[in-house]
């Protein structure tokens, strides 16, 4: 017999709950449900659940109610709790692994401030659903049990996001900020923000120290 749980107006099939899920928060029902349907189909084989919410309060209720690890795709311009405050609210939740900011506005308007507030990266709604899927998929990693990007080997206090690990990898290859920005399709200012956060997490003061410590703790693999 199937068991269902009702949260407000959201009905959830408890037999279909996966350990790792994507939460799409957008106040435009047509866009939200269309994107949710497409991403649910794409992520199905990876056993990654896809949920939707119309506002941050509804999304936080889901995050609090379900014992899961979440990647949150958050529209930065929704009524109520949104924007930078919304990013920070979800980042404070221990079971939220990543927050990705999305908006119909140009990336130059939000990207830098969203990343500074804790977003892994910024996505424009001008992307196709397939492009959005391809951007989100690596955040779940190759491990079906997907745990946070926390390095537990000797230094459990080092926590780097997927995008920060990408930046660190490119730093280790000797690339300057401009090349890193071009390869990751982000602004140089955003690269600088990521690098500052990497230095803070690794407790280093320059790129050479960051690379040496990443090698010591095998942050980029063997």
Residue frames as a rotation matrix with the C-alpha (Angstrom) as fourth column:
UNK 1
0.577 0.817 0.000 0.00
0.817 -0.577 0.000 0.00
0.000 0.000 -1.000 0.00
UNK 2
-0.230 -0.690 0.686 1.42
0.649 -0.634 -0.421 3.35
0.726 0.348 0.594 -1.02
UNK 3
0.187 0.202 -0.961 1.91
0.908 -0.410 0.090 5.99
-0.375 -0.890 -0.260 1.63
UNK 4
0.060 -0.105 0.993 1.51
0.623 -0.773 -0.120 9.68
0.780 0.626 0.019 0.93
UNK 5
-0.284 -0.156 -0.946 2.43
0.866 -0.465 -0.183 12.74
-0.412 -0.871 0.267 2.95
UNK 6
0.407 0.502 0.763 0.65
0.746 -0.665 0.040 16.04
0.527 0.553 -0.645 2.51
UNK 7
-0.456 -0.543 -0.705 2.53
0.789 -0.614 -0.038 19.25
-0.412 -0.573 0.709 3.26
UNK 8
-0.524 0.397 -0.753 0.19
-0.354 -0.906 -0.230 22.20
-0.774 0.146 0.616 2.88
UNK 9
0.565 0.749 -0.346 -1.04
-0.609 0.096 -0.787 21.72
-0.557 0.655 0.511 -0.70
UNK 10
-0.142 -0.714 -0.686 1.83
-0.949 0.296 -0.112 19.44
0.282 0.635 -0.719 -1.71
UNK 11
0.808 0.408 0.426 1.16
-0.499 0.857 0.126 15.71
-0.313 -0.314 0.896 -1.94
UNK 12
-0.129 -0.952 -0.277 4.21
-0.986 0.152 -0.063 13.48
0.102 0.265 -0.959 -1.85
UNK 13
0.811 0.268 -0.520 4.37
-0.283 0.958 0.053 9.76
0.512 0.104 0.852 -2.62
UNK 14
0.531 -0.617 0.580 6.55
-0.776 -0.078 0.626 8.52
-0.341 -0.783 -0.520 0.24
UNK 15
0.622 -0.294 0.725 7.50
0.289 0.948 0.136 5.38
-0.727 0.125 0.675 -1.72
UNK 16
0.684 -0.337 0.647 9.14
0.659 -0.095 -0.746 7.56
0.313 0.937 0.157 -4.36
UNK 17
0.934 -0.357 0.032 11.27
-0.330 -0.822 0.464 9.69
-0.139 -0.444 -0.885 -2.03
UNK 18
0.540 -0.834 -0.114 14.94
0.483 0.417 -0.770 9.64
0.690 0.361 0.628 -3.03
UNK 19
0.309 -0.506 -0.805 17.83
0.906 -0.101 0.412 10.49
-0.290 -0.856 0.427 -0.73
UNK 20
-0.679 -0.599 -0.425 18.91
0.382 -0.783 0.491 13.33
-0.627 0.171 0.760 -3.01
UNK 21
0.204 0.861 0.467 16.58
0.945 -0.049 -0.323 15.78
-0.255 0.507 -0.823 -4.64
UNK 22
-0.854 -0.331 0.401 16.30
0.462 -0.837 0.293 19.00
0.238 0.436 0.868 -6.58
UNK 23
0.001 0.847 -0.531 13.95
0.822 -0.303 -0.483 21.72
-0.570 -0.436 -0.697 -5.36
UNK 24
-0.641 -0.109 0.759 12.77
0.636 -0.629 0.447 24.29
0.429 0.770 0.473 -7.92
UNK 25
-0.119 0.579 -0.806 11.39
0.760 -0.470 -0.450 27.50
-0.639 -0.666 -0.384 -6.38
UNK 26
-0.973 -0.096 0.212 9.67
0.220 -0.675 0.704 29.84
0.075 0.731 0.678 -8.83
UNK 27
-0.528 0.811 -0.253 6.45
-0.009 -0.303 -0.953 31.85
-0.849 -0.501 0.167 -8.60
UNK 28
-0.253 0.430 -0.867 5.58
-0.955 -0.256 0.152 31.46
-0.156 0.866 0.475 -12.29
UNK 29
0.200 0.393 0.898 3.50
-0.471 0.842 -0.264 28.23
-0.859 -0.370 0.353 -12.39
UNK 30
0.967 0.188 -0.174 3.88
-0.236 0.395 -0.888 27.53
-0.098 0.899 0.426 -16.11
UNK 31
0.275 -0.945 -0.179 7.68
-0.685 -0.061 -0.726 27.88
0.675 0.322 -0.664 -16.09
UNK 32
-0.245 -0.378 0.893 8.01
-0.948 0.288 -0.138 26.09
-0.205 -0.880 -0.429 -12.73
UNK 33
0.385 0.493 0.780 5.93
-0.390 0.853 -0.347 23.06
-0.837 -0.171 0.520 -13.66
UNK 34
0.948 -0.076 -0.308 7.30
-0.278 0.268 -0.922 22.78
0.153 0.960 0.233 -17.20
UNK 35
0.044 -0.999 0.026 10.90
-0.794 -0.051 -0.606 22.88
0.606 0.006 -0.795 -15.97
UNK 36
-0.186 -0.060 0.981 10.06
-0.869 0.476 -0.136 20.51
-0.459 -0.877 -0.141 -13.13
UNK 37
0.769 0.552 0.323 8.50
-0.322 0.771 -0.550 17.98
-0.552 0.319 0.770 -15.49
UNK 38
0.762 -0.536 -0.364 11.48
-0.340 0.147 -0.929 18.04
0.551 0.832 -0.070 -17.86
UNK 39
-0.199 -0.905 0.376 14.09
-0.854 -0.027 -0.519 17.81
0.480 -0.424 -0.768 -15.10
UNK 40
0.158 0.338 0.928 12.15
-0.768 0.633 -0.099 15.06
-0.621 -0.697 0.360 -13.36
UNK 41
0.977 0.213 -0.021 12.31
-0.168 0.702 -0.692 13.03
-0.133 0.679 0.722 -16.56
UNK 42
0.469 -0.869 -0.158 16.03
-0.416 -0.059 -0.907 13.70
0.779 0.491 -0.389 -17.05
UNK 43
-0.342 -0.648 0.681 16.97
-0.887 -0.018 -0.462 12.92
0.312 -0.761 -0.568 -13.43
UNK 44
0.621 0.744 0.245 14.73
-0.782 0.569 0.254 9.86
0.050 -0.349 0.936 -13.07
UNK 45
0.725 -0.372 -0.580 17.39
0.079 0.881 -0.466 7.32
0.684 0.292 0.668 -14.05
UNK 46
-0.387 -0.902 0.193 19.78
-0.059 -0.185 -0.981 8.88
0.920 -0.391 0.019 -11.53
UNK 47
0.082 0.550 -0.831 17.19
0.850 0.396 0.346 8.39
0.520 -0.735 -0.436 -8.77
UNK 48
-0.925 -0.290 -0.248 17.18
0.372 -0.827 -0.421 12.10
-0.083 -0.481 0.873 -8.04
UNK 49
-0.015 0.997 -0.072 13.77
0.974 -0.002 -0.226 13.43
-0.226 -0.074 -0.971 -7.06
UNK 50
-0.854 -0.165 0.494 12.50
0.328 -0.907 0.264 16.76
0.404 0.387 0.829 -8.36
UNK 51
-0.068 0.816 -0.574 10.15
0.959 -0.105 -0.262 18.91
-0.274 -0.568 -0.776 -6.29
UNK 52
-0.477 -0.036 0.878 8.67
0.470 -0.855 0.220 22.35
0.743 0.518 0.424 -6.92
UNK 53
-0.116 0.448 -0.886 7.52
0.907 -0.315 -0.278 25.20
-0.404 -0.837 -0.370 -4.69
UNK 54
0.428 0.416 0.802 5.97
0.767 -0.637 -0.080 28.57
0.477 0.649 -0.592 -5.49
UNK 55
0.653 -0.249 0.715 7.82
-0.402 -0.915 0.048 30.54
0.642 -0.318 -0.697 -2.81
UNK 56
-0.363 -0.932 -0.013 10.70
-0.432 0.181 -0.883 30.29
0.825 -0.315 -0.468 -0.34
UNK 57
-0.290 0.315 0.904 8.47
-0.944 0.060 -0.324 29.60
-0.156 -0.947 0.280 2.67
UNK 58
0.794 0.607 -0.028 6.97
-0.593 0.764 -0.252 26.57
-0.131 0.217 0.967 0.94
UNK 59
0.457 -0.715 -0.529 10.44
-0.240 0.473 -0.848 25.45
0.856 0.514 0.044 -0.10
UNK 60
-0.515 -0.655 0.553 11.84
-0.687 -0.070 -0.723 25.76
0.512 -0.752 -0.414 3.42
UNK 61
0.216 0.684 0.697 8.92
-0.919 0.383 -0.092 23.71
-0.330 -0.620 0.711 4.71
UNK 62
0.896 0.058 -0.440 9.84
-0.288 0.831 -0.476 20.90
0.338 0.554 0.761 2.33
UNK 63
-0.005 -0.994 -0.108 13.52
-0.296 0.104 -0.949 21.09
0.955 0.027 -0.295 3.29
UNK 64
-0.479 -0.140 0.866 12.62
-0.864 -0.101 -0.494 20.94
0.156 -0.985 -0.073 6.98
UNK 65
0.397 0.816 0.421 10.05
-0.864 0.487 -0.129 18.15
-0.310 -0.312 0.898 6.60
UNK 66
0.972 0.013 -0.237 11.98
-0.134 0.853 -0.504 15.67
0.195 0.521 0.831 4.47
UNK 67
0.497 -0.826 0.268 15.15
-0.222 0.178 0.959 13.89
-0.839 -0.536 -0.095 5.54
UNK 68
0.741 -0.201 0.641 17.03
0.665 0.354 -0.658 14.44
-0.095 0.914 0.395 2.28
UNK 69
-0.349 -0.823 -0.448 19.98
0.478 -0.568 0.670 16.25
-0.806 0.020 0.592 0.76
UNK 70
0.646 0.756 0.110 18.90
0.553 -0.363 -0.750 19.11
-0.526 0.545 -0.653 -1.48
UNK 71
-0.787 -0.582 0.204 20.10
0.589 -0.609 0.532 21.15
-0.186 0.538 0.822 -4.40
UNK 72
0.160 0.875 -0.457 17.90
0.615 -0.451 -0.647 24.25
-0.772 -0.178 -0.610 -4.51
UNK 73
-0.644 -0.216 0.734 17.23
0.734 -0.446 0.512 26.15
0.217 0.869 0.446 -7.73
UNK 74
-0.050 0.578 -0.814 15.96
0.798 -0.467 -0.380 29.50
-0.600 -0.669 -0.438 -6.45
UNK 75
0.193 0.215 0.957 14.45
0.765 -0.644 -0.010 32.31
0.614 0.734 -0.289 -8.50
UNK 76
-0.690 -0.613 -0.384 15.98
0.716 -0.502 -0.485 35.51
0.105 -0.610 0.785 -7.14
UNK 77
-0.917 0.382 0.111 12.88
-0.379 -0.924 0.045 37.62
0.120 -0.001 0.993 -7.74
UNK 78
-0.362 0.837 -0.410 9.93
0.512 0.547 0.663 35.89
0.779 0.030 -0.627 -6.10
UNK 79
0.282 0.542 0.791 7.46
-0.399 -0.684 0.611 37.46
0.872 -0.488 0.023 -3.64
UNK 80
0.995 0.092 0.048 8.43
-0.075 0.320 0.944 37.20
0.071 -0.943 0.325 0.02
UNK 81
0.416 -0.893 0.169 11.81
-0.248 0.067 0.966 35.86
-0.875 -0.444 -0.194 1.03
UNK 82
0.895 -0.126 0.428 13.96
0.444 0.357 -0.822 36.03
-0.049 0.925 0.376 -2.09
UNK 83
0.731 -0.640 0.238 17.15
-0.366 -0.662 -0.654 37.41
0.576 0.391 -0.718 -3.56
UNK 84
-0.274 -0.961 -0.043 20.27
-0.381 0.149 -0.913 37.33
0.883 -0.233 -0.407 -1.43
UNK 85
-0.335 0.228 0.914 18.31
-0.936 0.027 -0.350 36.78
-0.105 -0.973 0.205 1.79
UNK 86
0.750 0.661 -0.028 16.67
-0.655 0.735 -0.175 33.72
-0.095 0.149 0.984 0.26
UNK 87
0.386 -0.709 -0.590 20.02
-0.220 0.551 -0.805 32.26
0.896 0.440 0.056 -0.76
UNK 88
-0.572 -0.670 0.474 21.39
-0.577 -0.082 -0.813 32.74
0.583 -0.738 -0.339 2.75
UNK 89
0.086 0.705 0.704 18.27
-0.975 0.206 -0.087 31.22
-0.206 -0.678 0.705 4.35
UNK 90
0.918 0.260 -0.300 18.65
-0.342 0.901 -0.268 27.98
0.201 0.348 0.916 2.39
UNK 91
0.132 -0.955 -0.266 22.42
-0.222 0.233 -0.947 27.87
0.966 0.184 -0.181 2.82
UNK 92
-0.358 -0.231 0.905 21.91
-0.901 -0.167 -0.399 27.81
0.244 -0.958 -0.148 6.58
UNK 93
0.694 0.672 0.259 20.04
-0.710 0.699 0.089 24.51
-0.122 -0.246 0.962 6.34
UNK 94
-0.126 -0.857 0.500 22.38
-0.678 0.443 0.587 21.57
-0.724 -0.265 -0.636 7.06
UNK 95
-0.077 0.147 0.986 20.71
0.407 0.908 -0.103 19.33
-0.910 0.393 -0.130 4.46
UNK 96
0.954 0.273 -0.125 20.95
0.015 -0.459 -0.888 21.90
-0.300 0.845 -0.442 1.64
UNK 97
0.286 -0.900 0.330 24.06
0.775 0.419 0.473 21.02
-0.564 0.121 0.817 -0.34
UNK 98
-0.814 -0.522 0.255 23.96
0.560 -0.586 0.586 23.69
-0.156 0.619 0.769 -3.03
UNK 99
0.285 0.853 -0.437 21.86
0.408 -0.520 -0.750 26.74
-0.867 0.036 -0.496 -3.92
UNK 100
-0.666 -0.409 0.623 21.75
0.729 -0.185 0.658 27.79
-0.154 0.894 0.422 -7.55
UNK 101
-0.270 0.531 -0.804 20.36
0.033 -0.829 -0.558 31.22
-0.962 -0.177 0.206 -8.35
UNK 102
-0.588 0.147 0.795 18.17
0.802 0.231 0.550 31.64
-0.103 0.962 -0.254 -11.44
UNK 103
-0.105 0.552 -0.827 16.50
0.147 -0.814 -0.562 34.66
-0.983 -0.181 0.004 -13.00
UNK 104
0.551 0.361 0.753 15.08
0.800 0.030 -0.599 35.99
-0.239 0.932 -0.272 -16.24
UNK 105
0.915 -0.265 -0.304 17.35
-0.272 -0.962 0.017 39.00
-0.297 0.067 -0.953 -15.85
UNK 106
0.590 -0.766 -0.254 20.83
-0.254 0.123 -0.959 39.22
0.766 0.631 -0.122 -17.33
UNK 107
0.525 -0.446 -0.725 23.58
0.743 0.656 0.135 37.48
0.415 -0.610 0.675 -15.39
UNK 108
-0.464 -0.770 0.438 25.46
0.463 -0.632 -0.621 40.76
0.755 -0.085 0.650 -15.00
UNK 109
0.078 0.601 0.795 22.64
-0.479 -0.677 0.559 41.99
0.874 -0.425 0.235 -12.75
UNK 110
0.776 0.446 0.445 22.76
-0.599 0.301 0.742 39.14
0.197 -0.843 0.501 -10.23
UNK 111
0.642 -0.451 -0.619 25.68
0.169 0.872 -0.460 36.77
0.748 0.190 0.636 -10.74
UNK 112
-0.372 -0.910 0.183 28.33
0.012 -0.202 -0.979 38.46
0.928 -0.362 0.086 -8.62
UNK 113
-0.381 0.278 0.882 26.07
-0.874 -0.419 -0.246 39.28
0.301 -0.864 0.403 -5.68
UNK 114
0.719 0.683 -0.131 24.38
-0.619 0.714 0.326 35.86
0.316 -0.154 0.936 -5.78
UNK 115
0.371 -0.676 -0.636 27.72
0.309 0.736 -0.602 34.02
0.876 0.027 0.482 -5.59
UNK 116
-0.596 -0.594 0.540 28.87
-0.255 -0.498 -0.829 36.36
0.762 -0.632 0.145 -2.81
UNK 117
0.005 0.706 0.708 25.71
-0.981 -0.134 0.140 35.43
0.193 -0.696 0.692 -0.87
UNK 118
-0.326 -0.237 0.915 26.52
-0.601 0.800 -0.007 31.74
-0.730 -0.552 -0.403 -1.14
UNK 119
0.780 0.620 -0.086 25.05
-0.441 0.446 -0.779 30.57
-0.444 0.645 0.622 -4.44
UNK 120
0.192 -0.709 0.679 27.13
0.440 0.680 0.586 27.97
-0.877 0.187 0.442 -6.26
UNK 121
-0.893 -0.408 0.190 26.49
0.375 -0.441 0.815 29.78
-0.249 0.799 0.547 -9.52
UNK 122
-0.251 0.796 -0.550 23.89
-0.381 -0.604 -0.700 31.79
-0.890 0.034 0.455 -11.43
UNK 123
-0.669 0.135 0.731 21.69
0.656 0.570 0.495 30.54
-0.350 0.811 -0.470 -14.27
UNK 124
-0.752 0.464 -0.468 19.70
-0.571 -0.813 0.111 32.61
-0.329 0.351 0.877 -16.74
UNK 125
0.015 0.852 0.524 16.19
-0.035 0.524 -0.851 31.51
-0.999 -0.006 0.038 -17.68
UNK 126
0.410 0.059 -0.910 17.26
-0.866 -0.289 -0.409 32.11
-0.287 0.956 -0.067 -21.26
UNK 127
-0.750 -0.656 0.082 18.97
-0.622 0.742 0.251 28.71
-0.225 0.137 -0.965 -21.04
UNK 128
-0.043 0.695 -0.718 17.12
-0.601 0.556 0.574 25.73
0.798 0.456 0.394 -22.48
UNK 129
0.749 0.383 0.541 15.85
-0.663 0.432 0.612 23.10
0.000 -0.817 0.577 -20.04
UNK 130
0.852 -0.480 -0.209 18.53
0.405 0.857 -0.319 20.71
0.332 0.187 0.924 -21.31
UNK 131
-0.023 -0.886 0.463 21.28
0.078 -0.463 -0.883 23.27
0.997 0.016 0.080 -20.64
UNK 132
0.186 0.172 0.967 19.92
-0.888 -0.392 0.241 23.80
0.420 -0.904 0.080 -17.12
UNK 133
0.980 0.186 0.076 19.95
-0.201 0.911 0.361 20.02
-0.002 -0.369 0.929 -16.57
UNK 134
0.535 -0.840 -0.093 23.54
0.527 0.417 -0.741 19.77
0.661 0.347 0.665 -17.78
UNK 135
-0.145 -0.560 0.816 24.57
-0.369 -0.734 -0.570 22.57
0.918 -0.383 -0.100 -15.39
UNK 136
0.338 0.402 0.851 22.80
-0.922 -0.040 0.385 21.01
0.189 -0.915 0.357 -12.40
UNK 137
0.861 0.126 -0.493 23.70
-0.138 0.990 0.011 17.35
0.490 0.059 0.870 -12.91
UNK 138
-0.040 -0.958 -0.284 27.38
0.210 0.270 -0.940 17.62
0.977 -0.097 0.191 -11.80
UNK 139
-0.217 -0.026 0.976 26.26
-0.789 -0.583 -0.191 19.10
0.574 -0.812 0.106 -8.47
UNK 140
0.751 0.566 0.340 24.98
-0.659 0.612 0.437 15.70
0.040 -0.552 0.833 -7.42
UNK 141
-0.201 -0.942 0.269 28.32
-0.903 0.285 0.322 14.03
-0.380 -0.178 -0.908 -8.11
UNK 142
-0.318 -0.019 -0.948 28.85
-0.655 0.727 0.205 10.45
0.685 0.686 -0.244 -9.23
UNK 143
-0.992 -0.058 -0.111 27.99
0.045 0.665 -0.745 8.95
0.118 -0.744 -0.657 -5.84
UNK 144
-0.296 0.955 -0.003 24.29
0.255 0.083 0.963 7.93
0.920 0.285 -0.268 -5.67
UNK 145
0.243 0.359 -0.901 24.37
0.950 0.101 0.297 8.58
0.197 -0.928 -0.316 -1.93
UNK 146
0.015 -0.214 0.977 25.57
0.435 -0.878 -0.199 12.17
0.900 0.428 0.080 -2.62
UNK 147
0.439 0.059 -0.896 26.87
0.872 -0.267 0.410 13.83
-0.215 -0.962 -0.169 0.49
UNK 148
0.963 0.021 -0.270 27.97
-0.003 -0.996 -0.088 17.43
-0.270 0.085 -0.959 0.82
UNK 149
0.596 -0.790 0.142 31.22
0.269 0.030 -0.963 18.56
0.756 0.612 0.230 -0.80
UNK 150
0.770 -0.347 0.536 33.04
-0.638 -0.385 0.667 18.31
-0.025 -0.855 -0.517 2.48
UNK 151
0.163 -0.795 -0.585 36.56
-0.343 0.510 -0.789 16.97
0.925 0.329 -0.189 2.54
UNK 152
0.898 0.297 0.324 36.79
-0.402 0.259 0.878 14.54
0.177 -0.919 0.352 5.44
UNK 153
0.603 -0.740 -0.297 40.32
0.627 0.670 -0.397 13.28
0.493 0.053 0.869 4.86
UNK 154
-0.337 -0.806 -0.486 42.26
0.915 -0.158 -0.372 14.76
0.223 -0.570 0.791 7.79
UNK 155
-0.987 -0.037 -0.159 40.54
0.072 -0.972 -0.225 18.15
-0.146 -0.234 0.961 7.46
UNK 156
-0.407 0.903 0.139 36.79
0.913 0.405 0.041 17.75
-0.020 0.144 -0.989 7.98
UNK 157
0.086 0.447 -0.891 36.39
0.459 -0.811 -0.363 21.52
-0.884 -0.378 -0.275 8.30
UNK 158
-0.814 -0.387 -0.432 37.28
-0.205 -0.505 0.838 22.17
-0.543 0.771 0.332 4.63
UNK 159
0.020 0.898 0.439 34.09
0.584 0.346 -0.734 22.71
-0.811 0.271 -0.518 2.67
UNK 160
-0.765 -0.292 -0.574 34.20
-0.295 -0.633 0.715 23.70
-0.572 0.717 0.399 -0.97
UNK 161
0.370 0.928 -0.042 31.31
-0.389 0.113 -0.914 23.84
-0.844 0.354 0.403 -3.41
UNK 162
0.441 -0.137 0.887 31.41
0.697 0.674 -0.243 22.12
-0.565 0.726 0.393 -6.77
UNK 163
0.888 -0.084 0.453 32.08
0.292 -0.659 -0.693 25.42
0.356 0.747 -0.561 -8.53
UNK 164
0.701 -0.672 0.241 34.87
-0.685 -0.538 0.492 26.31
-0.201 -0.509 -0.837 -6.08
UNK 165
0.263 -0.593 0.761 36.50
0.083 0.800 0.595 22.95
-0.961 -0.093 0.260 -6.78
UNK 166
0.677 0.016 0.736 36.28
0.732 0.100 -0.674 23.74
-0.084 0.995 0.056 -10.50
UNK 167
0.896 -0.352 0.271 38.02
-0.289 -0.925 -0.247 27.06
0.338 0.143 -0.930 -9.91
UNK 168
0.493 -0.730 0.474 40.65
-0.579 0.131 0.805 25.37
-0.649 -0.671 -0.358 -7.74
UNK 169
0.443 -0.294 0.847 41.32
0.546 0.837 0.004 22.81
-0.710 0.461 0.532 -10.46
UNK 170
0.769 -0.116 0.628 41.88
0.535 -0.419 -0.733 25.55
0.348 0.901 -0.260 -13.03
UNK 171
0.789 -0.548 0.278 44.14
-0.615 -0.705 0.354 27.42
0.002 -0.450 -0.893 -10.61
UNK 172
0.424 -0.635 0.646 46.18
-0.141 0.658 0.739 24.24
-0.895 -0.405 0.190 -10.22
UNK 173
0.477 -0.207 0.854 46.64
0.832 0.419 -0.363 24.22
-0.283 0.884 0.372 -14.02
UNK 174
-0.506 -0.795 -0.335 48.13
0.693 -0.606 0.390 27.71
-0.513 -0.035 0.858 -13.81
UNK 175
-0.162 0.510 0.845 45.25
0.845 -0.370 0.385 29.57
0.509 0.777 -0.371 -15.47
UNK 176
-0.993 -0.116 0.009 44.75
0.100 -0.888 -0.449 33.29
0.060 -0.445 0.893 -14.70
UNK 177
-0.522 0.841 -0.140 41.36
0.083 -0.113 -0.990 34.66
-0.849 -0.528 -0.011 -13.67
UNK 178
-0.185 0.464 -0.866 40.39
-0.867 -0.492 -0.079 35.69
-0.463 0.736 0.494 -17.19
UNK 179
-0.660 -0.114 -0.742 40.92
-0.550 0.746 0.376 32.18
0.511 0.657 -0.555 -18.58
UNK 180
-0.930 0.353 -0.105 39.05
0.326 0.653 -0.684 30.66
-0.173 -0.670 -0.722 -15.64
UNK 181
-0.349 0.830 -0.435 36.17
-0.295 -0.538 -0.789 33.05
-0.890 -0.147 0.433 -16.23
UNK 182
-0.267 0.202 -0.942 36.07
-0.963 -0.077 0.257 32.19
-0.021 0.976 0.215 -19.93
UNK 183
-0.837 -0.126 -0.532 36.14
-0.226 0.966 0.127 28.43
0.498 0.226 -0.837 -19.34
UNK 184
-0.778 0.557 -0.290 33.42
0.573 0.441 -0.690 28.52
-0.257 -0.703 -0.663 -16.68
UNK 185
-0.384 0.619 0.685 31.43
0.562 -0.432 0.706 31.20
0.733 0.656 -0.182 -18.54
UNK 186
0.565 0.480 -0.671 31.33
0.824 -0.377 0.424 33.54
-0.049 -0.792 -0.609 -15.55
UNK 187
0.838 -0.236 0.492 32.63
-0.097 -0.952 -0.291 37.04
0.537 0.196 -0.821 -14.82
UNK 188
-0.159 -0.977 -0.143 36.17
0.228 0.105 -0.968 37.67
0.961 -0.187 0.206 -13.57
UNK 189
-0.358 0.088 0.930 34.70
-0.783 -0.571 -0.248 39.32
0.509 -0.817 0.273 -10.46
UNK 190
0.737 0.664 0.126 32.83
-0.645 0.636 0.424 36.09
0.202 -0.394 0.897 -9.73
UNK 191
0.486 -0.668 -0.564 36.08
0.310 0.735 -0.604 34.14
0.817 0.119 0.564 -10.09
UNK 192
-0.476 -0.702 0.530 37.69
-0.222 -0.487 -0.845 36.47
0.851 -0.520 0.076 -7.54
UNK 193
0.145 0.624 0.768 34.85
-0.959 -0.103 0.264 35.84
0.244 -0.775 0.583 -5.10
UNK 194
0.918 0.175 -0.356 35.28
-0.145 0.983 0.110 32.08
0.370 -0.050 0.928 -5.46
UNK 195
0.093 -0.971 -0.219 39.06
0.312 0.237 -0.920 32.37
0.946 0.017 0.325 -5.00
UNK 196
-0.390 -0.179 0.903 38.62
-0.674 -0.613 -0.412 34.44
0.627 -0.770 0.119 -1.83
UNK 197
0.576 0.679 0.456 36.30
-0.815 0.429 0.390 31.77
0.070 -0.596 0.800 -0.45
UNK 198
0.748 -0.394 -0.534 38.77
0.174 0.893 -0.416 29.02
0.640 0.219 0.736 -1.40
UNK 199
-0.308 -0.908 0.283 41.57
-0.048 -0.282 -0.958 30.85
0.950 -0.308 0.043 0.40
UNK 200
-0.112 0.359 0.926 39.34
-0.934 -0.357 0.025 31.25
0.339 -0.862 0.376 3.45
UNK 201
0.850 0.526 0.034 38.35
-0.511 0.808 0.293 27.57
0.127 -0.267 0.955 3.56
UNK 202
0.633 -0.680 -0.371 41.90
0.424 0.704 -0.569 26.34
0.648 0.203 0.734 2.98
UNK 203
0.900 -0.278 -0.336 43.36
0.171 -0.482 0.859 28.95
-0.401 -0.831 -0.386 5.33
UNK 204
-0.072 -0.911 0.406 45.93
0.948 0.064 0.312 30.10
-0.310 0.408 0.859 2.79
UNK 205
0.210 0.067 -0.976 46.96
0.152 -0.988 -0.035 33.47
-0.966 -0.141 -0.217 1.38
UNK 206
-0.188 -0.275 -0.943 47.90
-0.849 -0.437 0.297 32.82
-0.493 0.857 -0.151 -2.25
UNK 207
0.617 0.492 -0.614 47.42
-0.774 0.521 -0.361 30.46
0.142 0.697 0.702 -5.19
UNK 208
-0.220 -0.793 -0.569 50.61
-0.533 0.586 -0.610 28.49
0.817 0.169 -0.552 -4.61
UNK 209
-0.840 -0.047 0.541 49.59
-0.528 0.306 -0.792 27.68
-0.129 -0.951 -0.282 -1.05
UNK 210
0.149 0.984 0.101 46.09
-0.850 0.180 -0.496 26.75
-0.506 -0.012 0.862 -2.25
UNK 211
0.471 -0.034 -0.881 47.47
-0.691 0.607 -0.393 24.33
0.548 0.794 0.262 -4.84
UNK 212
-0.598 -0.780 -0.183 49.90
-0.450 0.516 -0.729 22.76
0.663 -0.353 -0.660 -2.37
UNK 213
-0.666 0.409 0.624 47.18
-0.596 0.211 -0.775 22.25
-0.449 -0.888 0.103 0.22
UNK 214
0.429 0.846 -0.317 44.78
-0.874 0.299 -0.382 20.85
-0.229 0.441 0.868 -2.39
UNK 215
0.124 -0.483 -0.867 47.46
-0.537 0.702 -0.468 18.31
0.834 0.524 -0.173 -3.31
UNK 216
-0.812 -0.484 0.325 48.18
-0.507 0.312 -0.803 17.47
0.288 -0.817 -0.499 0.32
UNK 217
-0.524 0.699 0.487 44.52
-0.408 0.296 -0.864 16.71
-0.748 -0.651 0.130 1.08
UNK 218
-0.919 0.090 0.385 43.73
0.354 0.620 0.700 15.35
-0.175 0.780 -0.601 -2.41
UNK 219
-0.317 0.837 -0.447 40.90
-0.106 -0.500 -0.860 17.83
-0.943 -0.225 0.247 -2.89
UNK 220
0.098 0.311 -0.945 40.99
-0.936 -0.293 -0.193 17.37
-0.337 0.904 0.263 -6.67
UNK 221
0.967 0.246 -0.068 41.34
-0.255 0.928 -0.273 13.59
-0.004 0.282 0.959 -6.64
UNK 222
0.507 -0.810 0.295 44.40
0.285 0.480 0.829 11.45
-0.813 -0.336 0.475 -6.92
